[in-house]
Every structure is written in structure tokens, then in C-alpha cells.
Amino acid sequence: MSEDFSSLPASQSSRLIDWDDVSIHPGIVPGTFILVVSGTKPYMNMSVQLVPLVYVRQPEYWGIEVVGTLPGIGLPATAPYTVSLPLDGVLGTKGIEVIGATRRKTFDVP
């Protein structure tokens, strides 16, 4: 398959969702960091994950998407979520950019 990835059809069960709070914590090993994102998901049975973008070379701010996925019919009740991601291998030269449905924000990481 030599199709360009960006030309393939978009998934119907996954969407960017918004976040309310972002924090970056030092890891156990010196020089490592953990991203923690929290918010309210629109469906109780939605799973939320942090998905780093793919780059050919290291950007200034590495984009990380907040993605919600439904495993079928959504239970129409909101629920809080908290997800985390070790930032090993997904740090830009200055930091990260957290990308949600309606906003995106950059964060400097030492």
C-alpha cells in the first residue's frame, strides 16, 4: 500500500475532545516527564487517550492530541477523565502542544 496516510478516510468512532487541565510532572528518572490531562468526556463509556503526532524531525513543540473513542453506542452522560503519557521520545526542542477539539496550548518543558 503506497497510499498517502493523510488521504485515507477519517475514523468515525474517534474524535478530538476538550480538556480542562494540563500538568507536567517530573518522572522517577531524572530528565523525564509525564503529561497529565483531565477534563469531562461527553459520554460515560468513551475511552480517552493522548496521541502524539508523527514528525519527520523534532519540532519546537510536539503536538499531542486528546482523543476520545466510542466502542459503539455512546451512553449520554458526561464523566470526568484523567489520562497520562510519559513524554520520553515525544518532546519538542521547547516542549509540547496539547491539542483538543476547540483549543490548543503550548507548554514549555525544561
C-alpha positions as CSV (number, residue, x, y, z in Angstrom):
1,M,0.0,0.0,0.0
2,S,1.6,3.2,-1.1
3,E,-1.4,5.4,-0.3
4,D,-0.6,8.6,1.5
5,F,-1.7,8.3,5.1
6,S,-3.5,11.7,5.2
7,S,-5.6,10.7,2.2
8,L,-7.2,7.7,3.9
9,P,-10.7,8.1,5.3
10,A,-11.1,9.5,8.9
11,S,-12.3,7.3,11.7
12,Q,-16.0,7.8,12.7
13,S,-15.6,6.4,16.2
14,S,-12.8,8.7,17.4
15,R,-12.8,12.5,17.8
16,L,-10.7,15.2,19.4
17,I,-12.2,16.2,22.7
18,D,-11.6,19.1,25.0
19,W,-9.5,19.2,28.2
20,D,-9.8,21.4,31.3
21,D,-6.4,20.9,33.0
22,V,-2.9,20.0,31.9
23,S,0.1,19.4,34.2
24,I,3.6,18.1,33.6
25,H,5.3,16.2,36.4
26,P,8.9,15.0,36.7
27,G,9.4,11.3,36.2
28,I,11.2,8.9,38.5
29,V,14.3,9.0,36.3
30,P,16.0,12.5,36.2
31,G,15.3,14.3,33.0
32,T,12.0,12.5,32.3
33,F,8.5,14.0,32.4
34,I,4.9,12.8,32.5
35,L,2.0,14.7,30.9
36,V,-1.3,14.5,32.8
37,V,-4.5,15.8,31.2
38,S,-8.0,15.9,32.7
39,G,-11.4,17.1,31.7
40,T,-15.0,15.9,31.1
41,K,-15.8,13.4,28.4
42,P,-19.2,13.7,26.7
43,Y,-20.1,10.0,27.0
44,M,-19.7,7.8,30.1
45,N,-18.3,4.8,28.1
46,M,-15.9,6.9,26.0
47,S,-12.2,6.0,26.4
48,V,-9.8,8.9,26.2
49,Q,-6.1,8.7,25.3
50,L,-3.2,11.0,24.5
51,V,-1.9,10.5,20.9
52,P,1.4,12.1,19.9
53,L,1.6,13.4,16.3
54,V,4.2,11.9,14.0
55,Y,7.0,14.2,12.7
56,V,9.9,13.6,10.3
57,R,12.2,15.7,12.6
58,Q,11.8,17.1,16.1
59,P,9.6,20.2,16.2
60,E,9.8,23.1,18.7
61,Y,6.5,21.9,20.3
62,W,5.5,18.3,19.9
63,G,1.7,18.0,19.2
64,I,-0.2,15.7,21.4
65,E,-3.9,15.1,20.6
66,V,-6.6,14.4,23.3
67,V,-8.7,11.7,21.5
68,G,-12.0,10.2,22.6
69,T,-13.1,6.8,21.2
70,L,-16.6,5.2,21.5
71,P,-16.9,1.4,21.4
72,G,-20.4,1.5,19.9
73,I,-23.4,3.5,21.1
74,G,-22.5,6.3,23.5
75,L,-24.1,6.4,26.9
76,P,-25.3,10.1,27.0
77,A,-23.9,11.1,30.4
78,T,-20.8,13.2,31.0
79,A,-18.0,11.8,33.2
80,P,-14.6,13.1,34.3
81,Y,-11.4,11.7,32.8
82,T,-7.7,11.8,33.6
83,V,-5.1,10.4,31.3
84,S,-1.3,10.4,31.3
85,L,1.5,9.9,28.9
86,P,5.3,9.6,29.5
87,L,7.0,12.2,27.4
88,D,10.0,10.1,26.5
89,G,10.6,10.5,22.8
90,V,7.8,13.0,22.2
91,L,9.3,16.2,23.4
92,G,9.9,19.1,21.1
93,T,13.0,21.3,21.4
94,K,11.0,23.7,23.6
95,G,8.1,21.5,24.9
96,I,4.7,20.1,23.9
97,E,1.4,21.4,22.5
98,V,-1.8,19.8,23.8
99,I,-4.5,19.7,21.1
100,G,-8.2,19.4,21.9
101,A,-11.4,19.9,20.0
102,T,-11.7,23.7,20.4
103,R,-8.3,24.8,21.8
104,R,-4.6,24.0,21.7
105,K,-1.9,25.3,24.0
106,T,1.9,25.1,24.2
107,F,3.8,24.2,27.3
108,D,7.5,24.6,27.9
109,V,9.2,21.6,29.3
110,P,12.7,22.2,30.9
